[in-house]
Amino acid sequence: MPESPSPHLIRTVIDQFIHDRFATKAEKIEADDPKYLELKEQFEPQTWLGNAARRVNQLQVVTHSLKPIHPDAKGTNLYVEPDQLYSDPWVGSHCLPADFQGDVVGNAAALDVYKFLKQEWDGRSLLERALDFDNELITALSSNRAEAEGWVRAFASITEPKSDAASHTRGKQLYWLVGDVPTDDDHYRLIAPLYATALTQRFYEQVSLNTWFFGDENKAARKALRERTAYEGGYTSYANLAIQKFGGTKPQNISQLNSERRGENYLLSSLPPNWKSRDIYAPMQNAFRSFQRRPAVWQKVDELKRFLETDPAKNMYTRDYRDDLTAMLVDELMLFTFDMHSLTPGWTAGEKCRLALAEQYWLDPGRAELDAEFDAARRLSSWHEEVSTRAANWLNHQLNRKSPLNFGDVEHSHWRRRFDGVMKQFRRQLDDMQDALRDEYDEGDAA
């Protein structure tokens, strides 16, 4: 029976990883430097593997870690497979899929050992093979079977706690009522919470890959939204998402995954919904003055202003972020429009209304059914273009107010195009709808 090629191919993966590590370490060292020879000896495959098997006890693969609770805490971390956890209807670590990412805590200088164990062959990592005491991995590691088995056991121990379960003075603890009598100490259990780092990583990946600001599908949906074109899918957005930073300038001291996230950990808003009654008032002097008082509007303007004041790099991210915020303002303008359209038609005809004609045509289309002169003038007017110009004037003014931005004609032209693209289509749809209603009314009269 022919020998399986798997051990040889696994060995190729191992040797390639060690070679790449050596190349990275040696790239700034001259070949005739004594340090180069010393480094080359350290990265001789069997030497490096033996050293890695010794250093692996400085690391632990975990799903729940203590250091995010406090960076100086030195208590127990745990590695628990999702299917070993109690399953309940709430989202938790038990919801993680089989291919979840474990985190690594311990000596940051030994993290290369974990990177080694993450190398894959035939859909399985070296760590998975070590945990299964895989014979092909044992054969690939060394011709000395006893030596190879010792290394595999050492590598597999990376998921095991390094000491008995213990908390720490810098860890947090809380008493949890498990009985029915809160005045009886025996009805409490003392809990030492750990940070669900594997679950955090999964959520971070979900947000980073699939939200409004990231991911190809969301970018396509966002582009369709800006251009008001049809799009079969939707986009994902997480309202009021917060970021908690762990580790300061050295996130690697917390854990490997925390380092890969640059210390960033996303937090969902846990606030209950806040009902706000929306009383709609007709603007009498200036439509955009009323528009800017809406909380969502001034919040978006403030966010755009603060972002632009940082003088961000001129790259795709900056353009996308700027255009996203502008698109949100355009959406708010349309919501404002629909609110005004819900008022009794003809409200702009009152003596107190001092709105510009273009704003009257825009916000009170129902008046055209009551006032033939207004209807005729509105049809001949390019009111949508004037409204877009006024919107761009308003936004430029808001961004320049008490700010060093000093935006002028170039920025005004950019904002105007954003508003005009929507207003032009909106006017066309509005006119078509009014014409259809008028035709239906005329047919009813004829009958």
CORGILIN-V942810 format. One record per backbone hydrogen bond with DSSP energy under -1.0 kcal/mol. NH is the residue of the N-H (numbers start at 1). CO is the residue of the C=O. E is the energy in kcal/mol with one decimal. If there is no record, write none. Layout:
# CORGILIN-V942810
NH/CO/E ; NH/CO/E
This chain:
# CORGILIN-V942810
9/5/-2.2 ; 10/6/-3.1 ; 11/7/-2.3 ; 12/8/-1.6 ; 13/9/-1.7 ; 14/10/-2.2 ; 15/11/-2.9 ; 16/12/-2.2 ; 17/13/-2.0 ; 18/14/-2.2 ; 19/15/-2.6 ; 20/16/-2.5 ; 21/17/-2.2 ; 22/18/-2.3 ; 23/19/-2.6 ; 24/20/-2.0 ; 25/21/-2.1 ; 26/22/-2.5 ; 29/26/-1.9 ; 33/30/-1.7 ; 36/33/-1.6 ; 37/33/-1.1 ; 38/34/-2.0 ; 39/35/-2.5 ; 40/36/-2.4 ; 41/37/-2.0 ; 42/38/-1.8 ; 43/39/-1.7 ; 44/41/-1.3 ; 48/44/-2.7 ; 49/45/-2.6 ; 50/46/-2.1 ; 51/47/-2.2 ; 52/48/-2.7 ; 53/49/-2.3 ; 54/50/-1.3 ; 55/51/-2.3 ; 56/52/-1.5 ; 58/55/-2.3 ; 59/56/-1.8 ; 60/105/-2.0 ; 61/158/-3.4 ; 62/103/-2.7 ; 63/78/-2.9 ; 64/78/-2.4 ; 65/195/-2.4 ; 69/66/-1.9 ; 70/66/-1.2 ; 73/70/-1.9 ; 76/166/-2.8 ; 78/64/-2.6 ; 84/81/-2.1 ; 85/82/-1.6 ; 95/92/-2.1 ; 96/93/-1.5 ; 100/97/-1.4 ; 103/62/-2.9 ; 105/60/-2.3 ; 107/58/-1.9 ; 110/107/-2.0 ; 111/108/-1.4 ; 113/110/-1.7 ; 115/111/-2.2 ; 116/112/-1.8 ; 117/113/-2.1 ; 118/114/-1.3 ; 119/116/-1.5 ; 121/124/-2.5 ; 124/121/-1.4 ; 126/119/-2.2 ; 127/117/-2.3 ; 129/125/-2.0 ; 130/126/-2.4 ; 131/127/-2.7 ; 132/128/-1.4 ; 133/130/-1.4 ; 134/129/-2.9 ; 138/134/-2.1 ; 139/135/-2.5 ; 140/136/-1.8 ; 141/137/-1.9 ; 142/138/-1.3 ; 148/144/-2.5 ; 149/145/-2.7 ; 150/146/-2.0 ; 151/147/-2.1 ; 152/148/-2.4 ; 153/149/-2.4 ; 154/150/-2.1 ; 155/151/-2.8 ; 156/152/-2.5 ; 157/153/-1.3 ; 158/155/-1.4 ; 159/156/-1.2 ; 160/157/-1.8 ; 171/168/-1.6 ; 174/191/-2.4 ; 176/189/-3.1 ; 178/187/-2.7 ; 179/187/-1.8 ; 184/181/-1.9 ; 187/184/-2.0 ; 188/185/-1.5 ; 189/176/-2.2 ; 191/174/-3.4 ; 195/65/-3.5 ; 197/195/-2.2 ; 198/63/-1.7 ; 200/196/-2.3 ; 201/197/-2.1 ; 202/198/-1.8 ; 203/199/-2.2 ; 204/200/-2.6 ; 205/201/-2.4 ; 206/202/-2.1 ; 207/203/-2.6 ; 208/204/-2.9 ; 209/205/-2.3 ; 210/206/-1.6 ; 211/207/-1.4 ; 219/215/-2.2 ; 220/216/-2.3 ; 221/217/-2.4 ; 222/218/-2.8 ; 223/219/-2.4 ; 224/220/-2.2 ; 225/221/-2.1 ; 226/222/-2.4 ; 227/223/-2.4 ; 229/224/-2.2 ; 242/267/-2.6 ; 244/265/-3.3 ; 246/263/-1.9 ; 250/247/-2.3 ; 253/250/-1.9 ; 254/251/-1.6 ; 255/251/-1.3 ; 256/104/-2.2 ; 259/255/-1.6 ; 260/256/-2.2 ; 261/257/-1.7 ; 262/259/-1.7 ; 263/258/-3.3 ; 264/261/-1.8 ; 265/244/-1.5 ; 267/242/-2.8 ; 290/286/-1.5 ; 291/287/-2.2 ; 292/288/-2.2 ; 294/291/-1.4 ; 297/294/-1.0 ; 298/294/-2.0 ; 299/295/-2.1 ; 300/296/-1.6 ; 301/297/-2.6 ; 302/298/-2.3 ; 303/299/-2.3 ; 304/300/-2.5 ; 305/301/-2.7 ; 306/302/-2.7 ; 307/303/-1.9 ; 308/304/-2.5 ; 309/305/-2.1 ; 310/307/-1.1 ; 311/308/-1.6 ; 315/313/-1.9 ; 319/315/-2.3 ; 320/316/-2.9 ; 321/317/-2.8 ; 322/318/-2.7 ; 323/319/-2.8 ; 324/320/-2.5 ; 325/321/-2.2 ; 326/322/-2.2 ; 327/323/-2.6 ; 328/324/-2.0 ; 329/325/-1.8 ; 330/326/-2.4 ; 331/327/-2.4 ; 332/328/-2.2 ; 333/329/-2.1 ; 334/330/-1.8 ; 335/331/-2.1 ; 336/332/-2.4 ; 337/333/-2.1 ; 338/334/-2.5 ; 339/335/-2.2 ; 340/336/-2.1 ; 341/337/-2.0 ; 343/340/-1.3 ; 347/344/-1.1 ; 349/346/-1.8 ; 353/350/-1.1 ; 354/284/-3.8 ; 360/356/-1.9 ; 361/357/-2.9 ; 362/358/-1.7 ; 363/359/-2.5 ; 364/360/-2.1 ; 367/364/-1.4 ; 368/365/-1.5 ; 369/366/-1.3 ; 370/367/-1.4 ; 371/367/-1.8 ; 375/371/-2.4 ; 376/372/-2.5 ; 377/373/-2.3 ; 378/374/-2.5 ; 379/375/-2.0 ; 380/376/-1.4 ; 381/377/-1.1 ; 386/382/-1.6 ; 387/383/-2.6 ; 388/384/-1.9 ; 389/385/-2.1 ; 390/386/-2.7 ; 391/387/-2.6 ; 392/388/-2.2 ; 393/389/-2.5 ; 394/390/-2.6 ; 395/391/-2.5 ; 396/392/-2.6 ; 397/393/-2.4 ; 398/394/-2.4 ; 399/395/-2.4 ; 400/396/-2.2 ; 401/397/-1.4 ; 403/400/-1.6 ; 412/408/-2.5 ; 413/409/-2.6 ; 414/410/-1.7 ; 415/411/-2.7 ; 416/412/-2.6 ; 417/413/-2.0 ; 418/414/-1.6 ; 419/415/-2.4 ; 420/416/-3.3 ; 421/417/-2.0 ; 423/419/-2.8 ; 424/420/-2.7 ; 426/422/-2.7 ; 427/423/-2.7 ; 428/424/-1.9 ; 429/425/-2.3 ; 430/426/-2.6 ; 431/427/-3.0 ; 432/428/-2.4 ; 433/429/-2.3 ; 434/430/-2.4 ; 435/431/-2.7 ; 436/432/-2.3 ; 437/433/-2.2 ; 438/434/-2.4 ; 439/435/-2.6 ; 440/436/-2.2 ; 441/437/-2.2 ; 442/438/-2.6 ; 443/439/-2.5 ; 444/440/-1.7 ; 445/441/-2.0 ; 446/442/-2.4 ; 447/443/-1.9
